[in-house]
Amino acid sequence: MIELSVQQISEAVGGRIVGMDETLAASTTCDSATTDSREVSAGTLFIAKPGEVTDGHRFIGVSRDAGSPVALAERETSDPEGAVYPAIVVDDVVEAMGALAHDIVGRLRRHGDVTVVGITGSAGKTTTKDLLAGIFAEEGPTVAPIGSYNGEVGVPLTVFRADYTTRFLVIEMGANHLGNIRYLCDMVVPDYGAILKVGTAHAGEFGGVENIAITKSELADGVASTGGVALNLDDTRVAPMQSKASAPVTYFGVEGRHVGTTDHDLLEAKDLRTDEGGCPHFRLSFPNGDEFSVASKLMGEHHVYNLLAAASLAYMAGLRSEAIVQGLNTLGAGSRYRMERTDRPDGVTVINDAYNANPESMAAALRTLAQMGRDAQPPRRTWAVLGPMLELGEASVEEHDKVGRDVVRLNIPKLIVIGEEAAPLFNAAHLEGSWGDEAVWVKDADEAFEILRRELEPGDIALFKSSNGAGLRFLGDRVAHDQTGGPQAGHALGRKAQGNA
């Protein structure tokens, strides 16, 4: 974070300083910020955010002992002797984080040449962010979110990591209600933005897919008019968002899939195919006429849109085509649990894609699994280990039903469904013709692990996929590092899985 005095921070957030006088507030500075007291060191602004599990105000004393000169808080707190801890008191800490982030971005812009990029979409945001950050990092100092920091708390925390040396600031923008993306755009005012797709993730919270589309379009409207907006020309809800943009529009898409025609700039993937590992290969055509071969290290044909979005943003930001393609060809998944592949010593392959799930990403992962098994020589047996897709609202049963039928229609021979909320997925697979031990339902991950430990055989491929809240990513880790399983390991019942969970 750029160094700011307590007085400057207070002015940015409209706060009230307690526990220190005006002179001390002007001379005391912070050069980092965190909501986690375990990350505090000398000069850290500790943000006492109330949470669902605990309240940050309880840790103001701990942060003070660790070197924090001041806290951002919603109320005064005192040490055991009754002395008030130094703090900037505001009505709402989260809103204050946004105000401080907005102030910092403004200072960065006034100081030098920083480019702010926003990315949103129902799926693929984190992968696109990781790709773009990797491409930008070769051009200059780059700050991007850790993991999936993409909301009203995560975006400010990303901004706080920037300083006056930062050349590129990549912002992932998530949402679960109308107006969320607009709020984030007002906070950072992106120079460039990309909208990947509109799906059914969080449809229950939004009140329908149309409201999701409206919310994602807030990025098209929120990009500075002097910048540029990248839109997916193959998504029927994203392509029309060009009417919302005041900035020039660049489209991206796959040859033969476009939902309409365009006279805007277009980055296009031609001759798309996947290799035996499920990684997309294509020829990338740029608006300036450049054309290069891309052989991505990402697993799954659906990642072509993340690759195209990252390329579009980098192109609009002025990077050379050669530099962009070099990044696309060398960068893999930068965050965990996104089609993360582990090849066990016994020949079993684990694909852990259980960071998140919605109907679109579930279908894409299953297609990749089926293709990997079918195209291998010799063909490999495939397992779909699936948990619930959360936050789908009234569409939950219908969408789980579709996934179950897809598993059977894709000829995936082994299905394990975990948890009550995913039961419609199992029922649909059974009705579609997956009988006997081809499809099983279990109540929890431990039951699933025992089945996999006994029955996985060399050459099998197991996909783990669920919403984050279902926690199947931990089961995927457990299976990926298990060395007790297989048909010959019946004697090992009850042994603890090896490796980190």
N, C-alpha and C positions, 0 to 999 in steps of 0.2 A: 504494500500500500504506500502511496505517497505520504510523506510525513506531514501531519496536520496537528495543529495545537488543539487542546481541549476546547478553547474558545472558538476556533474555526469549525470544529465538529458540531459544537452546540448551535452555532449560527446556521449550519447547513441543515440540521434536523429540527430547528425550532424548539430546542430543549431548554431546560433550566438546570444550571450548574449548582450542585450541592457538595459540601464537604471540602471545598477549596475556594480561596478568594480569587478575585479577578486577576490579580498579578500572577498568581500561580497558574491559573487557567490559561493565560496567554503564553507562559513559558514552558508549560508541560506539553509534551508531544507524544503522539502515537504513530507507529509506522507499520502496524499490522492490526488485524481484527479477526475475532473468532467468536462463535457461539459455544465452543467446547473448552471448558476450563482446563482440560488436559493439554491443550495446545498453546496455552498462555506462556509468554516469556516477557522479558523486560520490554516495555514499550507497546504492549498489546492492548488494544481496546477490547475489553470483554463485553460481549453483547448478552445481557441477561434475558434471553428469550424464554417466555413461558412456553412449556411444551405439554404434550399429551401425557407423558410419563413423569416428568419432573419439571421443576421450575428453576430457570437459570439464576434467579435471585438468591437461591440457596447457596450458590457457589461463588458469590461475589467476594467473600472473604478468602476463599481458596485462590481465586484468581489474583487477588491483591497480594497474597503471600508469594505468588509465582512471578510477580513483577508487573502486573497490570496497573498503570497509574490511575485509570478511571474506568468506570463501567457505564454502559448505555442501559438504562433501566426504566421501569415503569413506576417505581416507587423508591422511597428512601429506605436504606438498610443500614444497620449499625453493627459495630464490632462488639465483642463481649463486654467491653467497658462502657458502651453506650455512645461512642463517637461515630458520627455519620461517615460511612464510606464515601469517598469521592465518586460522584456519578453525574451523568447528564440524564436528567429525568424527562421522559416524554410520555405522551398518552398511549402510544402504540409502538412498541419496539420494532415490529416488522415493517411498519410504514416508515419509521425513522431510518431503517436500513436502506430502504429504497431511496429516500431523500438523500442520504449520504452517498449512495452509489451514483445518483444523478449528478451530484456536486462534483464527485471525483472524475466522472467522465468529462464533464465540462472543463475541469482543470487540465486533464490530459489533452483535450483538443486545443485549448488555448496555448499549451506549452509546446506542442509539436505535432508530428504527423502520425496519428493513430487511426487505424481503420477498424470500425466496429461492425461485426457481422452477426446477424440473427438467423437462427435455424428453427423451424417448427414443422410439425407434421404428426400424424397419428402413429407413425412407426418410422424408425430409422434415424431419429434425431441424433442419438449418441454416436452411432457409427459414422454419420456424416460429419459430426463435430470432430471426431477423432481423425478422420481423413484430412479434413481441412486444416486442423491444427498442425498435423504432420507436414503438409505441403507448405503452410505459412512459415513454419519453424525454420525451413531452409532459407527463407528470405529475410527474416528478422525476428527479434524477440516476440514471442507469442504467448498469450495467456488464454486458456480454455478451461471449461468446467472440469472439476474432478468428478469422475463417474457420471451421474445424471443430475447434477445440480442445475435445475432448470426452472424453478419456480420463484415465488416472491422472496424466498430466503436464499435459495441457491444462486440466483443471478447476482444479488449484491455480494455474496461471498466470493463469487468469481471476480467481480469488478475490484474488490478489495485487494486482490492479489496482483493487480496491475500497478506499474509505476511509470516514471517518466521515460524509461527506456523502452516501454512496450510499443511495438509497431503494429501488432494485430491483436484484437480482442474478440474472441469468438464466444458468442452467447447462445446457449441452447435454451429454447423457450417452450416450456410445457404449460398445459392448461387443463383445468377441469370445470371451468365455468366461463360463461360469456364475460368478456372484458378483461380476462387474465392477460392475453397477449398484448392488448392495448396498454395495459398498465406497465408491462415490461418494456414495450417500445417507448413509452413516455419516459421511462427511467433511463434508457441507454441511447435512444435515438439512433438506430442502426444505419450505417451507410449502405449496407447491402443486406438482403434477406432472401432466404429460400424457403419455399413451402413444398414439402415432399409429397404428402398425400392426405386425404381425408378418409379415415376409417371409423370403426365403431368403438374404439377404445374410449372408456368413460362415458359411453352413450347414456347410461342410466343417470349419471350426475348432470350431464348437459341437457337432458330432456330430448334427445334425438340427434340423429346424424346431421340434420340441417343446422342445428345450433353449433355443432362442432365445426362445420364449414364456415359459418359466420365468424367464429372465434379465430380460426386459422387465418382467415382473410384479413384480420386486423394487422398482421405483419405486412401484407402488401400495402396497406394504407399507412402503416407506421414508418416505413423506410423513408429516409430523407429524399427529397425530390432530386437532389444532385447525385444520388447513388444509383442503385439498380436492384431489380427484383427478379429472382429466378423461380419459374413456375413449372410444374410437371405437366407437360402437354398430353400425357397419357391418362390423366386422372380427370374424370368428367366434372368433378367438383372444384378441382384446383385450376384447371386451364382458364375458366371464365373470370378468375380473380384479377386478371389484367385490368379489368374495369375499375378496380379499387386502387390501383397503383398510380401515384403521381410521378414516380421514377420510371426510367426506361425498363422494359421487360425483356428478359432473356428466357426462352423456353428450353427445356431439356426433355428427352424422351428416347424411346427405342423405335427404330425404323419399323414401320408397319403397324404400330400400336396407337398412333396419335388419334385423339378423339376429334380433331379438327385440323384445319390448315392455319398457317400463321405467316405474317410478313415480318414478324419480330426475329431477332437473332435466335438461332437454335443450335444447341449442342446435342448431337445425335449419336446413339450407339447403333452401329451397323453390323450385320452378320453375327448377332449374339449367339453364343453357345456356352456350354459348360464343360469343363474337363472331368476326368474320372473322380476327382475329389470334390466336385460340385462347385468349383470356382468359375466365375464368369470371365469369358474372353470375348472381345469385340474390337471393332475399329471405331475410334472416337473421332468424330468430325466436328471441327470448331467453326464458328461463324466466319472467321477470317480465311477459311479455306484449308487450314492445316488439318492433317489427318494422321493419326498414329494408332498403333496396335496397343491394346490394353490387355494384360493378363493378370487379373487381380488375385491376391492371396485371400480375399474374403470368401467364405463358403456360402453358397446359395445364389441362384440367379437373381433373386429379388434385390440383392445388393447393387445391381446395376444402377438403380435409381439413386442410391446413396452416393455411388461413384460419380454419377452425372451431376448431382446437385453440388457436391464438393468442387468438381471441375468448373461448373458454371460460376460459382461464387469466386473462385480463384481467378477465373478469366475476367470477370467483371471488375475485380480489384486490380487488374493490370498485370498479372503474372504471365510469364511466357508459356506458351503451349507445351514446350519441351519440359519445363520444370513441373508443370501440372501432371503430365503423363508419367514422369519419373516417380512422382509421389504415389500416383494410383497403382503403379506396378510394384512398388516396394512395401507399401504400408498394409499391414493386416489389421485385425481388430485391436483397438487400443484400450477397450474396456472389457472387463470380464463378463462371462455368461452371455455373449452374443455369438451364437454358433461356434462356441469354443470347442476345439477338437483335441481329444487326448487319445493316443494310440497306446493301449496297454501292452506290456511285454507278452501277454498270452494271445495277442492278435485281435482282441476286442477293441472296437473304436467307440468312444463316448463323445456324443455331440451335446454339449450343455448350452442350451438356448433358453434357460429358465429365468432370465432376469425379468422378462415381462411377456405378456401374451394378449393378443386380441384375435378376432377371427381372421383377419388378413395375414398377420404374422404367423399364426398357427398353420394356415393353409400353405404359406410359402415354405415353412420349415418342413412340413410333411412332404411336399413335392421334392424338396432337396434330398430328404432321407430316401424316398422311393427311388429317385434317380441314381443316388450313390450305390444303392444295393443292386439295382438293375444293370447299371453300366459297368460294374466291376467284372473283372475276368479272373476266376469264375464269379458269378453273381454271389452276393452276400446276403445273409438273412438280416432283416431289419426289425427293430423294436421301437415302438412309439410309447414312451412313458409320459403320460399326460396328466396334468392337474387342471384345476379350474381356471377359467378366464373370468376375472372379477370385474365388477362395476359395469356390467352390461345391462342392468335394469331388467325391464320386461322382456327383452330379447334374449335373455340368458339361456333358457331352455332350448329355444330354436337354434341359437348359434352353436351350442354344444352338440345338439343333434346333428347339425351339418358336418361338424368336425368328425364325429364318429362315423358317419357314412363315408366321408372322404378317406378315412384310414382304410376302409375295406375296398373302396373303388381304386385306390392307389396300389392295392395288392401288398400292403404292409402286413406280414403274416402274424406279428406278435404285438399285442396291445395290452398295456397295463394302465388302468384308470385309477386315480387316487383321489379320495375325498368325496363327501356327500354332494358338494356343489357341482362336481364333474360327472355325477352318476348318469345324467341324460346322454352324455357322450358314450358311455359303455352301452346303455340300452339301445342307442341308435346303431352302434356297430353290430350288436347281437341281432337286431332286426334285419340289418343289411346282409347278414350271412356269416358273421364271424362268430363261430361256435366253439364249444369245447374249451380247450386251453388256449385257443387263439386269442381270446380276449378275456381279461379278468378285471374285476373291480376289487380294490382293497381300501381299507379305511384310512391308512396312513402310510408314510414313507418307510417305516420299519418293515411293514409287511411286503412292500414292493421290493425293498432291498433283499429280503430273504429269497424271494422268487428269482431275482436277477442273479444273486450269488450262486444259486443252485443251477440255473438253467442257461446262463450265457455261455456260449461256445466260441472258440477261436474263429475269427472271421465275422462275427456278428457286429452290427452297428446299432447302437442304442441312442435314441434322441430323447432328451429330457426337456419338457416345455410346459410352462405354466405362468400365471401371473406372479409377480414378485411376492405378493403376500402369501402365496401358497408354499413358498420355501423349497420348491423342488430343485433349485440350484444346489442346495446343500446335499441332497440325495445324489445329484449328478457328480459332485465332487467325491462323495463317498464311494460310489461305484467306480469312478475313474481311477481311484487309487487302491481299490480293493485287490488283494492278491490271494484271497482265500477261496474264491469261487470256482465255478465250472462243474460239469457233471461228475468229475472224479473227487469232488471235495466235500462229500457228505459228512465226513468225519469232522469237518471244521465248523459244524453248526454251533452258533453261539459265540464264535470268536469275534473280537472287535475288528472292524475294518481298519486298515492301515492308512496313514496319511492324514492330512489336515482336512477338516470338514469346512 
